[in-house]
């Protein structure tokens, strides 16, 4: 049985390397029994990402599709080792959920561990970022112990990414090291599919559930393990939508 009530990192065909519409992704989430779904399409620095206007027009969308409560946000790109992002802070602060990730198209080449550590320590200080995306990547290995302490202190959620089991396989051992550092330092985590299709929405979660069982992670530190934990996290992050979403999830 899937213990997760929401997928907090998914994509739609607003970017051409994803394949399904918002409604199709919501319908599949509903079929899988999810209570909520965060749509976090790629921010504009990705080569096929939607225009910035896409992220300024969420009021055009339904808060609930079928039985699924929708969260709207972005997967922003970390652009430099000082933690710079590719959407303005004022826009990010108005979203429901913001995932910050490194993509090679936006930050090419390798980083030293010192550079990657500096990058994530800077992102940890950004109040507009909710979640740290697929940070187990081998090209951007950082000091997991030091940085997860900073993530915990700044209420950042560290993602375990199901798509990494397909497209970032060299980082899987790092993911195990990262989750153990999160456990040691009391860092909250989320299990996310990073789905670019309904098939990935179906298939990418189970390896993460198995990984969590390996380390016996406390359910109270998994923000998408219960509606209460998700709403509490949104409120802690001062998301304006926390009350509305909480009401819909009751």
N, C-alpha and C positions, 0 to 999 in steps of 0.2 A: 504493500500500500504506500502511495506517495504521501509523505508527511508534510509536503510543501503546499501552501495555500495560494501563493502568488509567484509568478515569474516576473522578475524585475529588470530584465535586460532582453529585449526582443526588437526585431527589425521588420519593416514592411518594404514593399517595392517602391517606396519613395526614393530608395537607392537601388540602382539597377543590379547590384549583386545580391539582392534579396528578391523573393519570388511571390509573395502573397500580400493581399490587401489587408488593411486594418480590420475589416469585417471578417475576413477569412481567419486571421490569427485569433481574433476574439472568439469566433465560433469554435475553433479547435481548443482554445483554453477552456471554454465552457464544457466541451465534451470530455476534457480531461479532469474536470471537477475543480478547476481553479476558481477562487473567489475574486481575484484581481489579476490584472495584467498591466505591466508598464511597457509602453512603446517608446523606445529610446533610439530613434533613428540617428544615423551618423551626422555629426555636425559638419559645417561647410568645407573644412580643409580636406576632407576625404575626396578623392577625385570624382566620384559619382554621387556625392551627397546632395540633398535638396538645398535650395537657396535658403538664406537666412529667414525669408518671409515664412517658410514652412513652420518655423519655430515661434513665430509671432502670431499665429492664427489658431491656437488650440481652442479658443472659444467657439470655433465652428464645429467642434466635435462633441459627441455624446459622452457624458460622464459614465454611462452604463450602456453596454451592448449586450443584449440578452440578460443573462444573470451575472455577467462579469463586470466588475468595477474597473474602469480604465484610469490609468495614470499616464500622463503625457510629459515627456521630457526629451532628453538627448543623451547620446554618447558623445561627449566632447573629447577632442583630441588634445593631449598635452604636447605643446609645440616646442618647448625648450626645457633646459635643466633648471630653470627658475620657476617652473610650474605654470607657465603661461598657457591659456586655453584659447580655443578658436571661436568662442561666442562671448559676447560682453557680459560682464557680471550682472548688470541690471536685468538682462533677459533671463539668465540662469536662475536668479533669485525668485522669479515668478513661476518657475516650473514645478511640477510635482516630484520629479525624480531625475537626478543628474548623475550619470556614470562618467568617470574620467578614465581614459585609457590611452595607452601608447599604441600607435599604429606606424609601421615603417614608412608608409606613404607620407606621413606628416612629420616624422622625426627619424630620418634615414640613418642607417649605420648602427654600429654598436655603441653602447655606453659602458664606461667603466663602472664598477660597483659604487665608487664614490659619487660619480655623476648621477647614477640612477637613485641612489639614496638621497642626494640633495634634491632631486626632482620630486620624489614622493613626500619628503618632509615639507616641501613648499606647498604641494597640493593638500597635504593634511591641514594646513592653516587656512584653506579657502572655505569660507562658510557656505558657499553656493554648491559645493560638491557633496553629494550624498554617499556615493559608492565608488570604490576603486576597482576598475575593470581589468580582468585577465592579466594581473600584474606578475604572474609567475613566469613570464616569457624569459627564455634563456638569454636573449640578446640584451635584456635590461635587468639582470639580476641585481638585487639590492640587499642591504642589511636587514633581513626580516625581523630580527629581534628589536633593533633600534626603531625601525619605522612602524612596526605594529604597535609599539608603545605610544608613538605619536598619533597613530590612527585611533587607538582606544581613547586617548586623552582628548581628542577632537571629535569624538563621536562619529568617525567615519566607518562605514560598513565595507568590509573586504569581501569581494566576490570570489566564489569558486565557480569557474566558468566551464560549462559542459561542452562548448564548442572546441575548447582547447584539446579535448581528447581526439579530435579529428584534424585540426589545422595547426596546433601548436604542441605536438606530441613531445618535443624535446623539453617542454616545460612541466610535464606531469610530475617528475620527481620533485621539482621545485614547488609544485602545488602542495605536495605532501609536507614539505618543510615549512611552507608558508602557513598552512592550517595549524600546524603544531605551534608555531610562533604566536599565532592568533589565540590559540587555546591558553598558552602560557601567560599571555599578557591581557587576557580578558577582553579581546577584541570581538565585536559583533560581526557576523558574517551573513552573506546571502548565498543561496544556491540558485544559479541562473543558467538558462540554456544558451543565451546569446543566439537565439534562433533566427535564422534568415529564411525559414520556410516552416510550414506546418509539420513536416516530417521531423525537423530538428526540435520543434516544440514538443513533439511526442517522445523523441528518442534521447535527447541530450541530458535529461535530468537524472536518470537512474545511476550512471557512474558517480555522480556527486553524492547521492544518497548513500551509496556503498562506501565512499571515501569518508563521509561523516561518521558512519557506523564504525569504521576502522579506528577512529580516534576517540569515539564516545564523546562527541561534542555536546555541551549542554544545550538543550533545546531553547532555553530562555535567551541564549546569545545568537540564535538564528532568526533574523528579523522577518523572514517570510515563512516561518513555521506556524504562525498563528495570526489571525486578524488583529488581535490585541497588540502583538509585538510590532506589526507593521504600522498601525495607527500611532502607537507610542513613539516609534522612530520618526514618523512624519512630524509629529508635534515637537519632538526634541530638536529636529532640524528646522523648526519654525516654518514649515510649509503651510501656506495659507489654506490649502485644500484639506488639511488634516481633519478638521471637524466634519466637513462634508463627506469625505471618504469614510471616516469612522461611522457616520450615521448610515451610510449605504451598506457597510459591512456588518452591521448588527443583525 
